[in-house]
Amino acid sequence: MSQARDIPQSEYDAAANALMDNLGGSLDKDAFRAVYLLHQAADAAREYATREALAQFSISWTQFEVLWNMWIFGESEAGWVARAAMVSKSGLTTVIAELERRGLVHRRVDSRDRRKALLRVTPQGSVLLEAVVTNINKFDRTFVSPLSADQMRQFREILEALLTGPYSADVDGAATAPQQAG
C-alpha cells in the first residue's frame, strides 16, 4: 500500500509512471523510485521510532539525534552538533533550550572563542539516553526483522555506499569528530 493513500502499491506505481512518462523520456524512473522508497522507509522508521520508542521519554527524533551525537563525542561545539543532527542552528537553539530546561544538556561559552557555545550531555541526560538507546534498539530489530542476515548485510553495505557517493561531503562534514573543549 502507498503511504500516502490506501491504494494498492501497483496502482500507485502505475499512476506515478504515467505521470513521469508525460514529463519526458529522460527521467530515470528506477533512480527516482529507489530514492523515493528510501525516503519513505526513512520517514516510516523515524515516525515509528518516535511514536513507539521515544514518546515514553517525551523526546522527539531531533532531540534524540542531538543528544546521541553529544553523548558519543562528549562536549562539542554547537555548530558541529547542528550539522551532525542535520538541523539548522536556529533549530538547534530551540532543541537545546528544551533539553537544558529538562536538565539533560549543559551549555557553556567556549573560553577560546566566546562566540561559540559548547554543549554536553548531563549525567541525567546520560541515564535517559541509556534507556532510550535500549528502547531504540528494540525498535531497530523489529523494523529490520523482515530481512535475512544476508539481506541485512547487503542493505547496510548499500546504505554505506550511498553515503560515500556525490553527497557524502554533507554527511562526512557532520560525521567528523567535533572540536573538543581545551
C-alpha positions as CSV (number, residue, x, y, z in Angstrom):
1,M,0.0,0.0,0.0
2,S,1.1,3.5,-0.7
3,Q,1.9,5.5,2.5
4,A,0.0,8.5,1.0
5,R,-3.3,6.8,0.3
6,D,-5.0,3.5,0.9
7,I,-4.5,2.2,-2.7
8,P,-2.5,-0.8,-3.8
9,Q,1.2,-0.1,-4.5
10,S,0.7,-1.4,-8.1
11,E,-1.9,1.3,-8.8
12,Y,0.3,3.9,-7.2
13,D,3.3,2.9,-9.3
14,A,1.2,2.9,-12.5
15,A,-0.1,6.4,-11.8
16,A,3.5,7.7,-10.9
17,N,4.9,6.0,-14.1
18,A,2.3,7.6,-16.3
19,L,3.0,11.0,-14.8
20,M,6.7,10.5,-15.3
21,D,6.2,9.4,-18.9
22,N,4.3,12.7,-19.5
23,L,7.3,14.6,-18.1
24,G,9.7,13.2,-20.7
25,G,11.7,10.2,-21.6
26,S,15.0,11.4,-20.0
27,L,13.8,10.7,-16.4
28,D,15.5,7.7,-14.7
29,K,12.4,6.0,-13.2
30,D,14.5,3.4,-11.3
31,A,16.6,6.0,-9.6
32,F,13.6,8.1,-8.8
33,R,11.7,5.1,-7.4
34,A,14.7,3.9,-5.4
35,V,15.3,7.3,-3.7
36,Y,11.6,7.8,-3.2
37,L,11.4,4.4,-1.4
38,L,14.5,5.3,0.6
39,H,12.7,8.5,1.8
40,Q,9.5,6.5,2.5
41,A,11.4,3.9,4.6
42,A,13.3,6.6,6.5
43,D,10.1,8.5,7.2
44,A,8.4,5.4,8.3
45,A,11.3,4.4,10.6
46,R,11.5,7.9,12.1
47,E,7.8,8.1,12.7
48,Y,7.5,4.6,14.2
49,A,10.6,5.2,16.3
50,T,9.3,8.5,17.6
51,R,5.9,7.0,18.4
52,E,7.0,3.6,19.8
53,A,10.5,4.2,21.2
54,L,10.8,7.8,22.1
55,A,7.4,9.0,23.1
56,Q,7.5,7.4,26.6
57,F,10.6,9.5,27.3
58,S,9.0,12.7,25.9
59,I,11.7,13.4,23.4
60,S,11.5,13.9,19.6
61,W,13.6,12.3,17.0
62,T,15.6,15.6,16.6
63,Q,16.2,15.8,20.3
64,F,17.4,12.2,20.2
65,E,19.8,12.9,17.3
66,V,21.2,16.0,19.2
67,L,21.6,14.1,22.5
68,W,23.1,11.0,20.7
69,N,25.8,13.0,18.9
70,M,26.8,14.8,22.1
71,W,26.8,11.6,24.0
72,I,29.1,9.8,21.6
73,F,31.6,12.6,21.3
74,G,31.4,14.4,24.6
75,E,31.4,18.1,24.9
76,S,31.0,19.5,21.4
77,E,30.7,22.9,19.7
78,A,27.1,23.8,18.9
79,G,27.7,24.3,15.1
80,W,29.1,20.8,14.9
81,V,26.1,19.3,16.8
82,A,23.7,21.1,14.4
83,R,25.5,19.6,11.4
84,A,25.7,16.1,12.9
85,A,22.0,16.1,13.8
86,M,21.2,17.8,10.4
87,V,19.3,20.7,11.9
88,S,19.7,24.4,11.4
89,K,21.5,26.4,14.0
90,S,18.2,28.2,15.0
91,G,16.5,24.8,15.2
92,L,19.3,23.6,17.4
93,T,18.9,26.6,19.7
94,T,15.2,25.6,20.2
95,V,16.1,22.0,20.9
96,I,18.9,22.8,23.3
97,A,16.7,25.3,25.2
98,E,14.2,22.5,25.9
99,L,16.9,19.9,26.7
100,E,18.6,22.4,29.0
101,R,15.3,23.2,30.7
102,R,14.8,19.4,31.4
103,G,18.4,19.1,32.8
104,L,19.6,16.8,30.0
105,V,22.2,19.2,28.4
106,H,24.6,21.8,29.8
107,R,25.7,24.7,27.6
108,R,28.7,26.9,28.3
109,V,30.6,29.6,26.4
110,D,33.9,28.4,24.7
111,S,36.7,30.2,26.6
112,R,38.9,30.2,23.4
113,D,36.1,31.8,21.2
114,R,33.3,33.4,23.1
115,R,31.1,33.4,20.0
116,K,30.8,29.6,20.3
117,A,28.8,27.5,22.7
118,L,30.0,24.2,23.9
119,L,27.3,21.5,24.7
120,R,27.5,18.3,26.7
121,V,25.0,15.8,28.0
122,T,24.5,15.9,31.7
123,P,24.6,12.8,34.0
124,Q,20.8,12.9,34.0
125,G,20.8,13.0,30.2
126,S,23.2,10.0,30.1
127,V,20.8,8.0,32.3
128,L,17.9,8.9,29.9
129,L,20.0,8.0,26.8
130,E,20.9,4.6,28.2
131,A,17.2,3.8,28.4
132,V,16.4,5.4,25.1
133,V,19.1,3.6,23.2
134,T,18.0,0.3,24.6
135,N,14.4,1.1,23.5
136,I,15.5,2.3,20.1
137,N,17.5,-0.9,19.5
138,K,14.4,-3.0,20.2
139,F,12.6,-0.9,17.5
140,D,15.6,-1.3,15.2
141,R,15.4,-5.1,15.4
142,T,11.7,-5.1,14.8
143,F,12.0,-2.7,11.8
144,V,14.6,-4.8,10.0
145,S,13.1,-8.1,11.0
146,P,11.7,-8.8,7.5
147,L,15.4,-9.0,6.3
148,S,17.5,-12.2,6.4
149,A,21.0,-11.9,7.8
150,D,22.4,-11.7,4.3
151,Q,19.8,-9.1,3.2
152,M,20.7,-7.1,6.3
153,R,24.4,-7.1,5.4
154,Q,23.6,-6.1,1.8
155,F,21.3,-3.4,3.0
156,R,23.9,-1.9,5.3
157,E,26.5,-2.1,2.5
158,I,24.2,-0.4,0.1
159,L,23.4,2.4,2.5
160,E,27.2,2.8,3.3
161,A,27.9,3.1,-0.5
162,L,25.2,5.7,-0.9
163,L,26.8,7.7,2.0
164,T,30.1,7.7,0.2
165,G,28.6,9.0,-3.1
166,P,28.3,12.5,-4.5
167,Y,26.5,13.9,-1.5
168,S,28.9,12.4,1.1
169,A,30.5,15.7,1.9
170,D,27.3,16.8,3.6
171,V,27.4,13.6,5.7
172,D,31.2,13.5,6.2
173,G,31.2,17.0,7.5
174,A,28.7,16.0,10.1
175,A,30.4,12.7,10.9
176,T,33.8,14.2,11.5
177,A,34.6,14.2,15.2
178,P,33.9,17.6,16.8
179,Q,36.3,20.1,18.1
180,Q,36.8,19.1,21.7
181,A,37.0,21.7,24.5
182,G,40.5,22.5,25.6
